[in-house]
Amino acid sequence: MSVRRALFAIPLTAAVSLALFALAAGSPFDPLAGYLGDRYLTMSTADKQRVATELGLDAPWWQQWASWIGHAVTGDLGSSRSYAQPVTTVLAERGPWTLLLSGTALAAAIVLALAAGMWGGLHPRGRLDRAIAATATVVQAVPPFVLSLGAVTIFAVSLRWLPVAGLTDPGADPTAAQITRHLVLPAAVLTLSLLPWLVHSLRQSVRSAAESDAVLGARARGLPEPVVVGRHLLPVALGPFTTVIGLRLPELLVGAAIVEEIFSWPGLAGSLVTAARELDFPLLAALTIGTTWLVLAGSLLADLAHALLDPQVADDA
């Protein structure tokens, strides 16, 4: 299965990049205007044509795609017009900050979902379970940008406990203390946006596992509750939970893009917004393909984890 998915990534990469260039070509926005900025209004038509030719923007979109993918297979991802840097440099400089923010948020969301979902699933219809379900439902209905603006208003503007935006304070060196302090608020918002689906999924999985024959039989044999939960209930309940984590990776990426933009976090997710706004084809294509690969890898890892936790899934595969 893993080999088939790896091979499937090749035609999928070509199809996604081809569709991206085709859709961008139909956009009403002029990429030359995004590249030139204010100079676009004062530059002559001849100069605009010259710059467009130098950048390859006057070629048909399929020729631009063929040129990009031909260079990409050799490791040359082109130059970002938005940042006036090679795309590989943009990825190297901004990628670690996105991994830090997204990784921190995902890890925190998994830990909190395990605690809340396990408790709710093992104590159904209790007061705390109802409170967890109600809170998750309310948070699920709030868009990430609203959560971000609310967090900034309360914790940064009103209480002044945390900085509003950026990686560090103005003029400060990027020390661990500075980065951690600025990471707290965006990571907390991204964590909160991920929690509802994970909590609901685990609550339901735990309840279903608790009613399975294996768990009912273990309890009928008089096994201690910790043994029942650890050996019989958890492996069954965590399998679907890992699958949901893999399926929610696109939500993590979308949420990270919004959070990075609002908090001025210097990551790749925010760069995706900039590349899309300015039709920066080389950077937009690289980020889109990278996102596609990440989703495929996350789905594959989730299936492997599910198979390890539940041997029946591995046998069926």
C-alpha positions in Angstrom: 0.0 0.0 0.0 2.8 2.4 0.9 4.5 1.8 -2.4 1.3 2.4 -4.4 0.8 5.7 -2.6 4.4 6.8 -3.2 3.9 6.0 -6.9 0.6 7.8 -7.0 2.3 10.9 -5.7 4.1 11.4 -9.0 1.1 11.8 -11.3 -0.7 13.7 -8.6 2.1 16.2 -8.4 2.0 16.8 -12.1 -1.7 17.1 -12.1 -1.9 19.5 -9.2 0.9 21.7 -10.6 -0.7 21.7 -14.0 -4.1 22.7 -12.6 -2.4 25.4 -10.5 -0.8 27.1 -13.5 -4.1 26.8 -15.5 -6.2 28.4 -12.8 -3.6 31.1 -12.2 -3.7 31.9 -15.9 -7.4 32.5 -15.7 -7.1 34.9 -12.8 -8.0 38.6 -13.4 -4.9 39.7 -11.5 -1.8 40.6 -13.4 1.3 38.9 -11.9 3.4 41.7 -13.4 1.5 44.2 -11.3 2.3 42.2 -8.2 6.0 42.0 -9.1 6.4 45.7 -10.0 4.2 47.2 -7.3 3.8 51.0 -7.6 6.1 51.0 -10.6 3.4 49.3 -12.6 1.5 52.5 -12.8 4.3 54.7 -14.0 6.2 52.2 -16.3 5.6 52.4 -20.0 4.0 49.6 -22.0 7.2 48.8 -23.7 9.1 48.5 -20.4 6.3 46.3 -19.0 6.6 44.0 -22.0 10.3 43.8 -21.6 10.1 42.8 -18.0 7.3 40.3 -18.7 9.5 38.7 -21.4 12.5 38.6 -19.0 10.3 36.9 -16.3 8.7 34.5 -18.9 5.2 35.9 -18.1 4.3 36.5 -21.7 4.6 32.7 -22.5 1.4 30.6 -22.5 0.6 29.1 -19.1 1.4 25.5 -20.3 4.8 26.6 -21.5 5.4 28.2 -18.1 4.3 25.0 -16.4 6.5 22.8 -18.6 9.5 25.1 -17.9 8.9 25.1 -14.2 8.4 21.4 -13.8 11.4 20.7 -16.0 13.6 22.7 -13.7 11.9 21.4 -10.5 12.9 17.8 -11.2 16.5 18.9 -11.1 16.0 20.7 -7.8 15.7 24.2 -9.3 12.4 25.6 -8.0 12.9 29.0 -9.6 12.9 32.5 -8.0 10.2 34.0 -5.9 9.1 37.4 -7.3 7.4 38.2 -4.0 10.5 37.9 -1.9 13.2 38.5 -4.6 14.9 35.3 -3.5 15.3 31.7 -4.8 12.3 29.6 -3.8 14.7 27.2 -2.0 15.9 30.1 0.1 12.4 31.1 1.1 11.6 27.5 2.0 14.8 27.1 4.1 14.3 30.4 6.0 10.6 30.2 6.7 10.0 26.4 6.8 11.4 25.9 10.3 9.1 28.5 11.8 6.0 26.9 10.3 7.1 23.5 11.6 7.6 25.0 15.0 4.2 26.6 15.1 2.2 23.8 13.5 4.1 21.0 15.3 3.6 22.7 18.7 -0.1 23.3 18.0 -0.7 19.7 16.8 1.2 18.1 19.7 -0.7 20.2 22.2 -4.0 19.5 20.5 -3.4 15.7 20.6 -2.5 15.8 24.3 -5.5 17.8 25.2 -7.8 15.8 23.0 -6.6 12.6 24.6 -7.3 13.9 28.1 -10.7 15.4 27.3 -11.8 12.7 24.8 -10.8 9.8 27.0 -12.6 11.3 30.0 -15.7 12.0 28.1 -15.7 8.6 26.4 -15.2 6.7 29.7 -17.7 8.9 31.6 -20.5 9.4 29.1 -23.3 11.9 29.9 -21.6 13.2 33.0 -21.4 16.9 33.8 -17.8 17.2 32.6 -18.6 15.1 29.5 -21.5 17.4 28.6 -19.3 20.5 29.2 -16.5 19.1 27.0 -19.0 18.3 24.2 -20.6 21.7 24.4 -17.3 23.6 24.5 -16.0 21.6 21.5 -19.1 22.3 19.5 -19.0 26.1 20.2 -15.3 26.3 19.4 -15.8 24.3 16.2 -18.3 26.9 14.9 -15.8 29.8 15.4 -13.5 30.5 12.4 -9.7 30.6 13.2 -9.5 34.3 12.3 -12.1 35.2 14.9 -10.3 33.1 17.5 -7.1 34.9 16.6 -8.6 38.4 16.8 -10.3 37.5 20.1 -7.0 36.2 21.5 -5.2 39.4 20.4 -7.9 41.6 21.9 -8.0 39.9 25.3 -4.4 38.7 26.0 -2.3 41.2 24.0 -4.3 44.4 23.9 -6.4 44.4 27.1 -4.4 42.3 29.5 -1.0 42.9 27.8 0.2 39.5 29.0 1.6 38.5 25.6 3.0 40.3 22.5 0.6 41.1 19.6 2.6 39.7 16.7 6.0 38.9 15.2 8.8 36.5 16.1 10.5 38.8 18.6 10.1 42.2 20.1 11.2 45.0 17.8 15.0 45.1 17.5 15.4 42.0 19.8 17.5 39.0 18.9 15.7 35.7 18.2 16.5 34.1 21.6 14.7 31.0 22.9 12.9 33.2 25.5 11.8 35.7 22.9 10.5 33.1 20.4 8.7 31.1 23.1 6.9 34.2 24.4 5.8 35.2 20.9 4.8 31.6 20.1 2.4 31.1 22.9 -0.6 33.1 21.5 -0.6 31.9 17.9 0.1 28.3 19.0 -2.7 28.4 21.5 -5.1 29.7 18.8 -4.1 27.1 16.3 -4.4 24.4 19.0 -7.9 25.5 19.9 -9.0 25.5 16.3 -7.8 21.8 16.0 -9.3 20.5 19.2 -13.0 20.1 18.4 -12.8 17.5 15.7 -10.2 15.5 17.7 -12.2 15.6 20.9 -15.4 14.5 19.2 -13.7 11.8 17.3 -11.9 10.3 20.4 -15.1 10.5 22.6 -17.0 8.5 20.0 -14.2 6.0 19.5 -13.8 5.4 23.2 -17.6 4.9 23.6 -17.7 2.4 20.7 -14.7 0.6 22.0 -16.2 0.4 25.5 -19.2 -1.5 24.0 -17.1 -3.9 21.9 -17.1 -7.6 22.7 -13.4 -7.6 23.7 -13.8 -4.9 26.3 -17.1 -6.3 27.7 -15.5 -9.8 27.9 -12.4 -8.4 29.7 -14.7 -6.7 32.3 -16.8 -9.8 32.6 -13.6 -11.7 33.5 -13.0 -9.3 36.4 -9.8 -7.7 35.0 -8.8 -4.4 36.7 -10.1 -1.3 35.0 -6.6 0.0 34.2 -5.8 -3.3 32.4 -9.1 -3.2 30.5 -8.5 0.4 29.4 -4.8 0.0 28.5 -4.8 -3.4 26.8 -8.3 -3.7 25.3 -9.9 -0.3 25.0 -7.1 2.1 24.0 -5.7 0.1 21.0 -9.2 0.0 19.4 -10.1 3.6 20.2 -6.8 5.2 19.2 -6.9 3.6 15.7 -9.7 5.8 14.3 -8.2 8.8 16.2 -4.9 8.5 14.3 -6.9 8.4 11.1 -8.7 11.6 12.0 -5.4 13.3 12.8 -4.2 12.5 9.3 -7.4 13.7 7.7 -7.3 17.0 9.6 -3.8 18.0 8.3 -5.4 20.3 5.6 -7.3 22.1 8.4 -4.0 22.5 10.2 -2.4 24.1 7.1 -5.4 26.4 6.5 -5.5 27.4 10.1 -1.7 28.0 10.2 -2.0 30.3 7.1 -4.6 32.4 8.8 -2.8 32.5 12.2 0.6 33.3 10.6 -1.0 36.1 8.6 -2.7 37.7 11.6 0.2 37.3 14.0 2.9 38.2 11.4 4.6 34.9 12.1 7.4 34.5 9.5 6.4 31.0 8.3 5.6 29.4 5.0 1.8 29.3 5.5 1.7 33.1 5.5 3.9 33.0 2.4 1.3 30.9 0.6 -1.2 33.8 1.1 1.4 36.2 -0.3 2.2 34.0 -3.3 -1.5 33.5 -4.1 -2.2 37.2 -3.8 0.7 38.3 -6.1 0.5 35.2 -8.4 4.1 34.3 -7.6 3.9 31.1 -9.7 7.3 29.5 -8.6 6.6 29.9 -4.9 2.9 29.1 -5.2 3.6 25.9 -7.1 6.3 24.8 -4.6 4.1 25.4 -1.6 1.1 23.8 -3.2 3.0 20.7 -4.1 4.6 20.6 -0.7 1.2 20.8 0.9 -0.1 18.0 -1.3 2.9 15.8 -0.3 2.4 16.6 3.4 -1.3 15.6 3.3 -0.4 12.3 1.5 2.4 11.6 4.0 0.1 12.4 6.9 -2.5 10.1 5.6 0.0 7.3 5.1 1.5 7.7 8.6 -2.0 7.7 10.1 -2.9 4.4 8.3 0.4 2.8 9.4 -0.3 3.9 13.0 -3.8 2.6 12.8 -2.5 -0.8 11.6 0.0 -1.0 14.4 -2.6 -0.2 17.0 -5.3 -2.5 15.6 -3.9 -5.7 14.1 -7.2 -6.4 12.5 -6.7 -3.4 10.2 -3.3 -4.6 9.2 -4.8 -8.1 8.4 -7.5 -6.5 6.2 -5.0 -4.4 4.4 
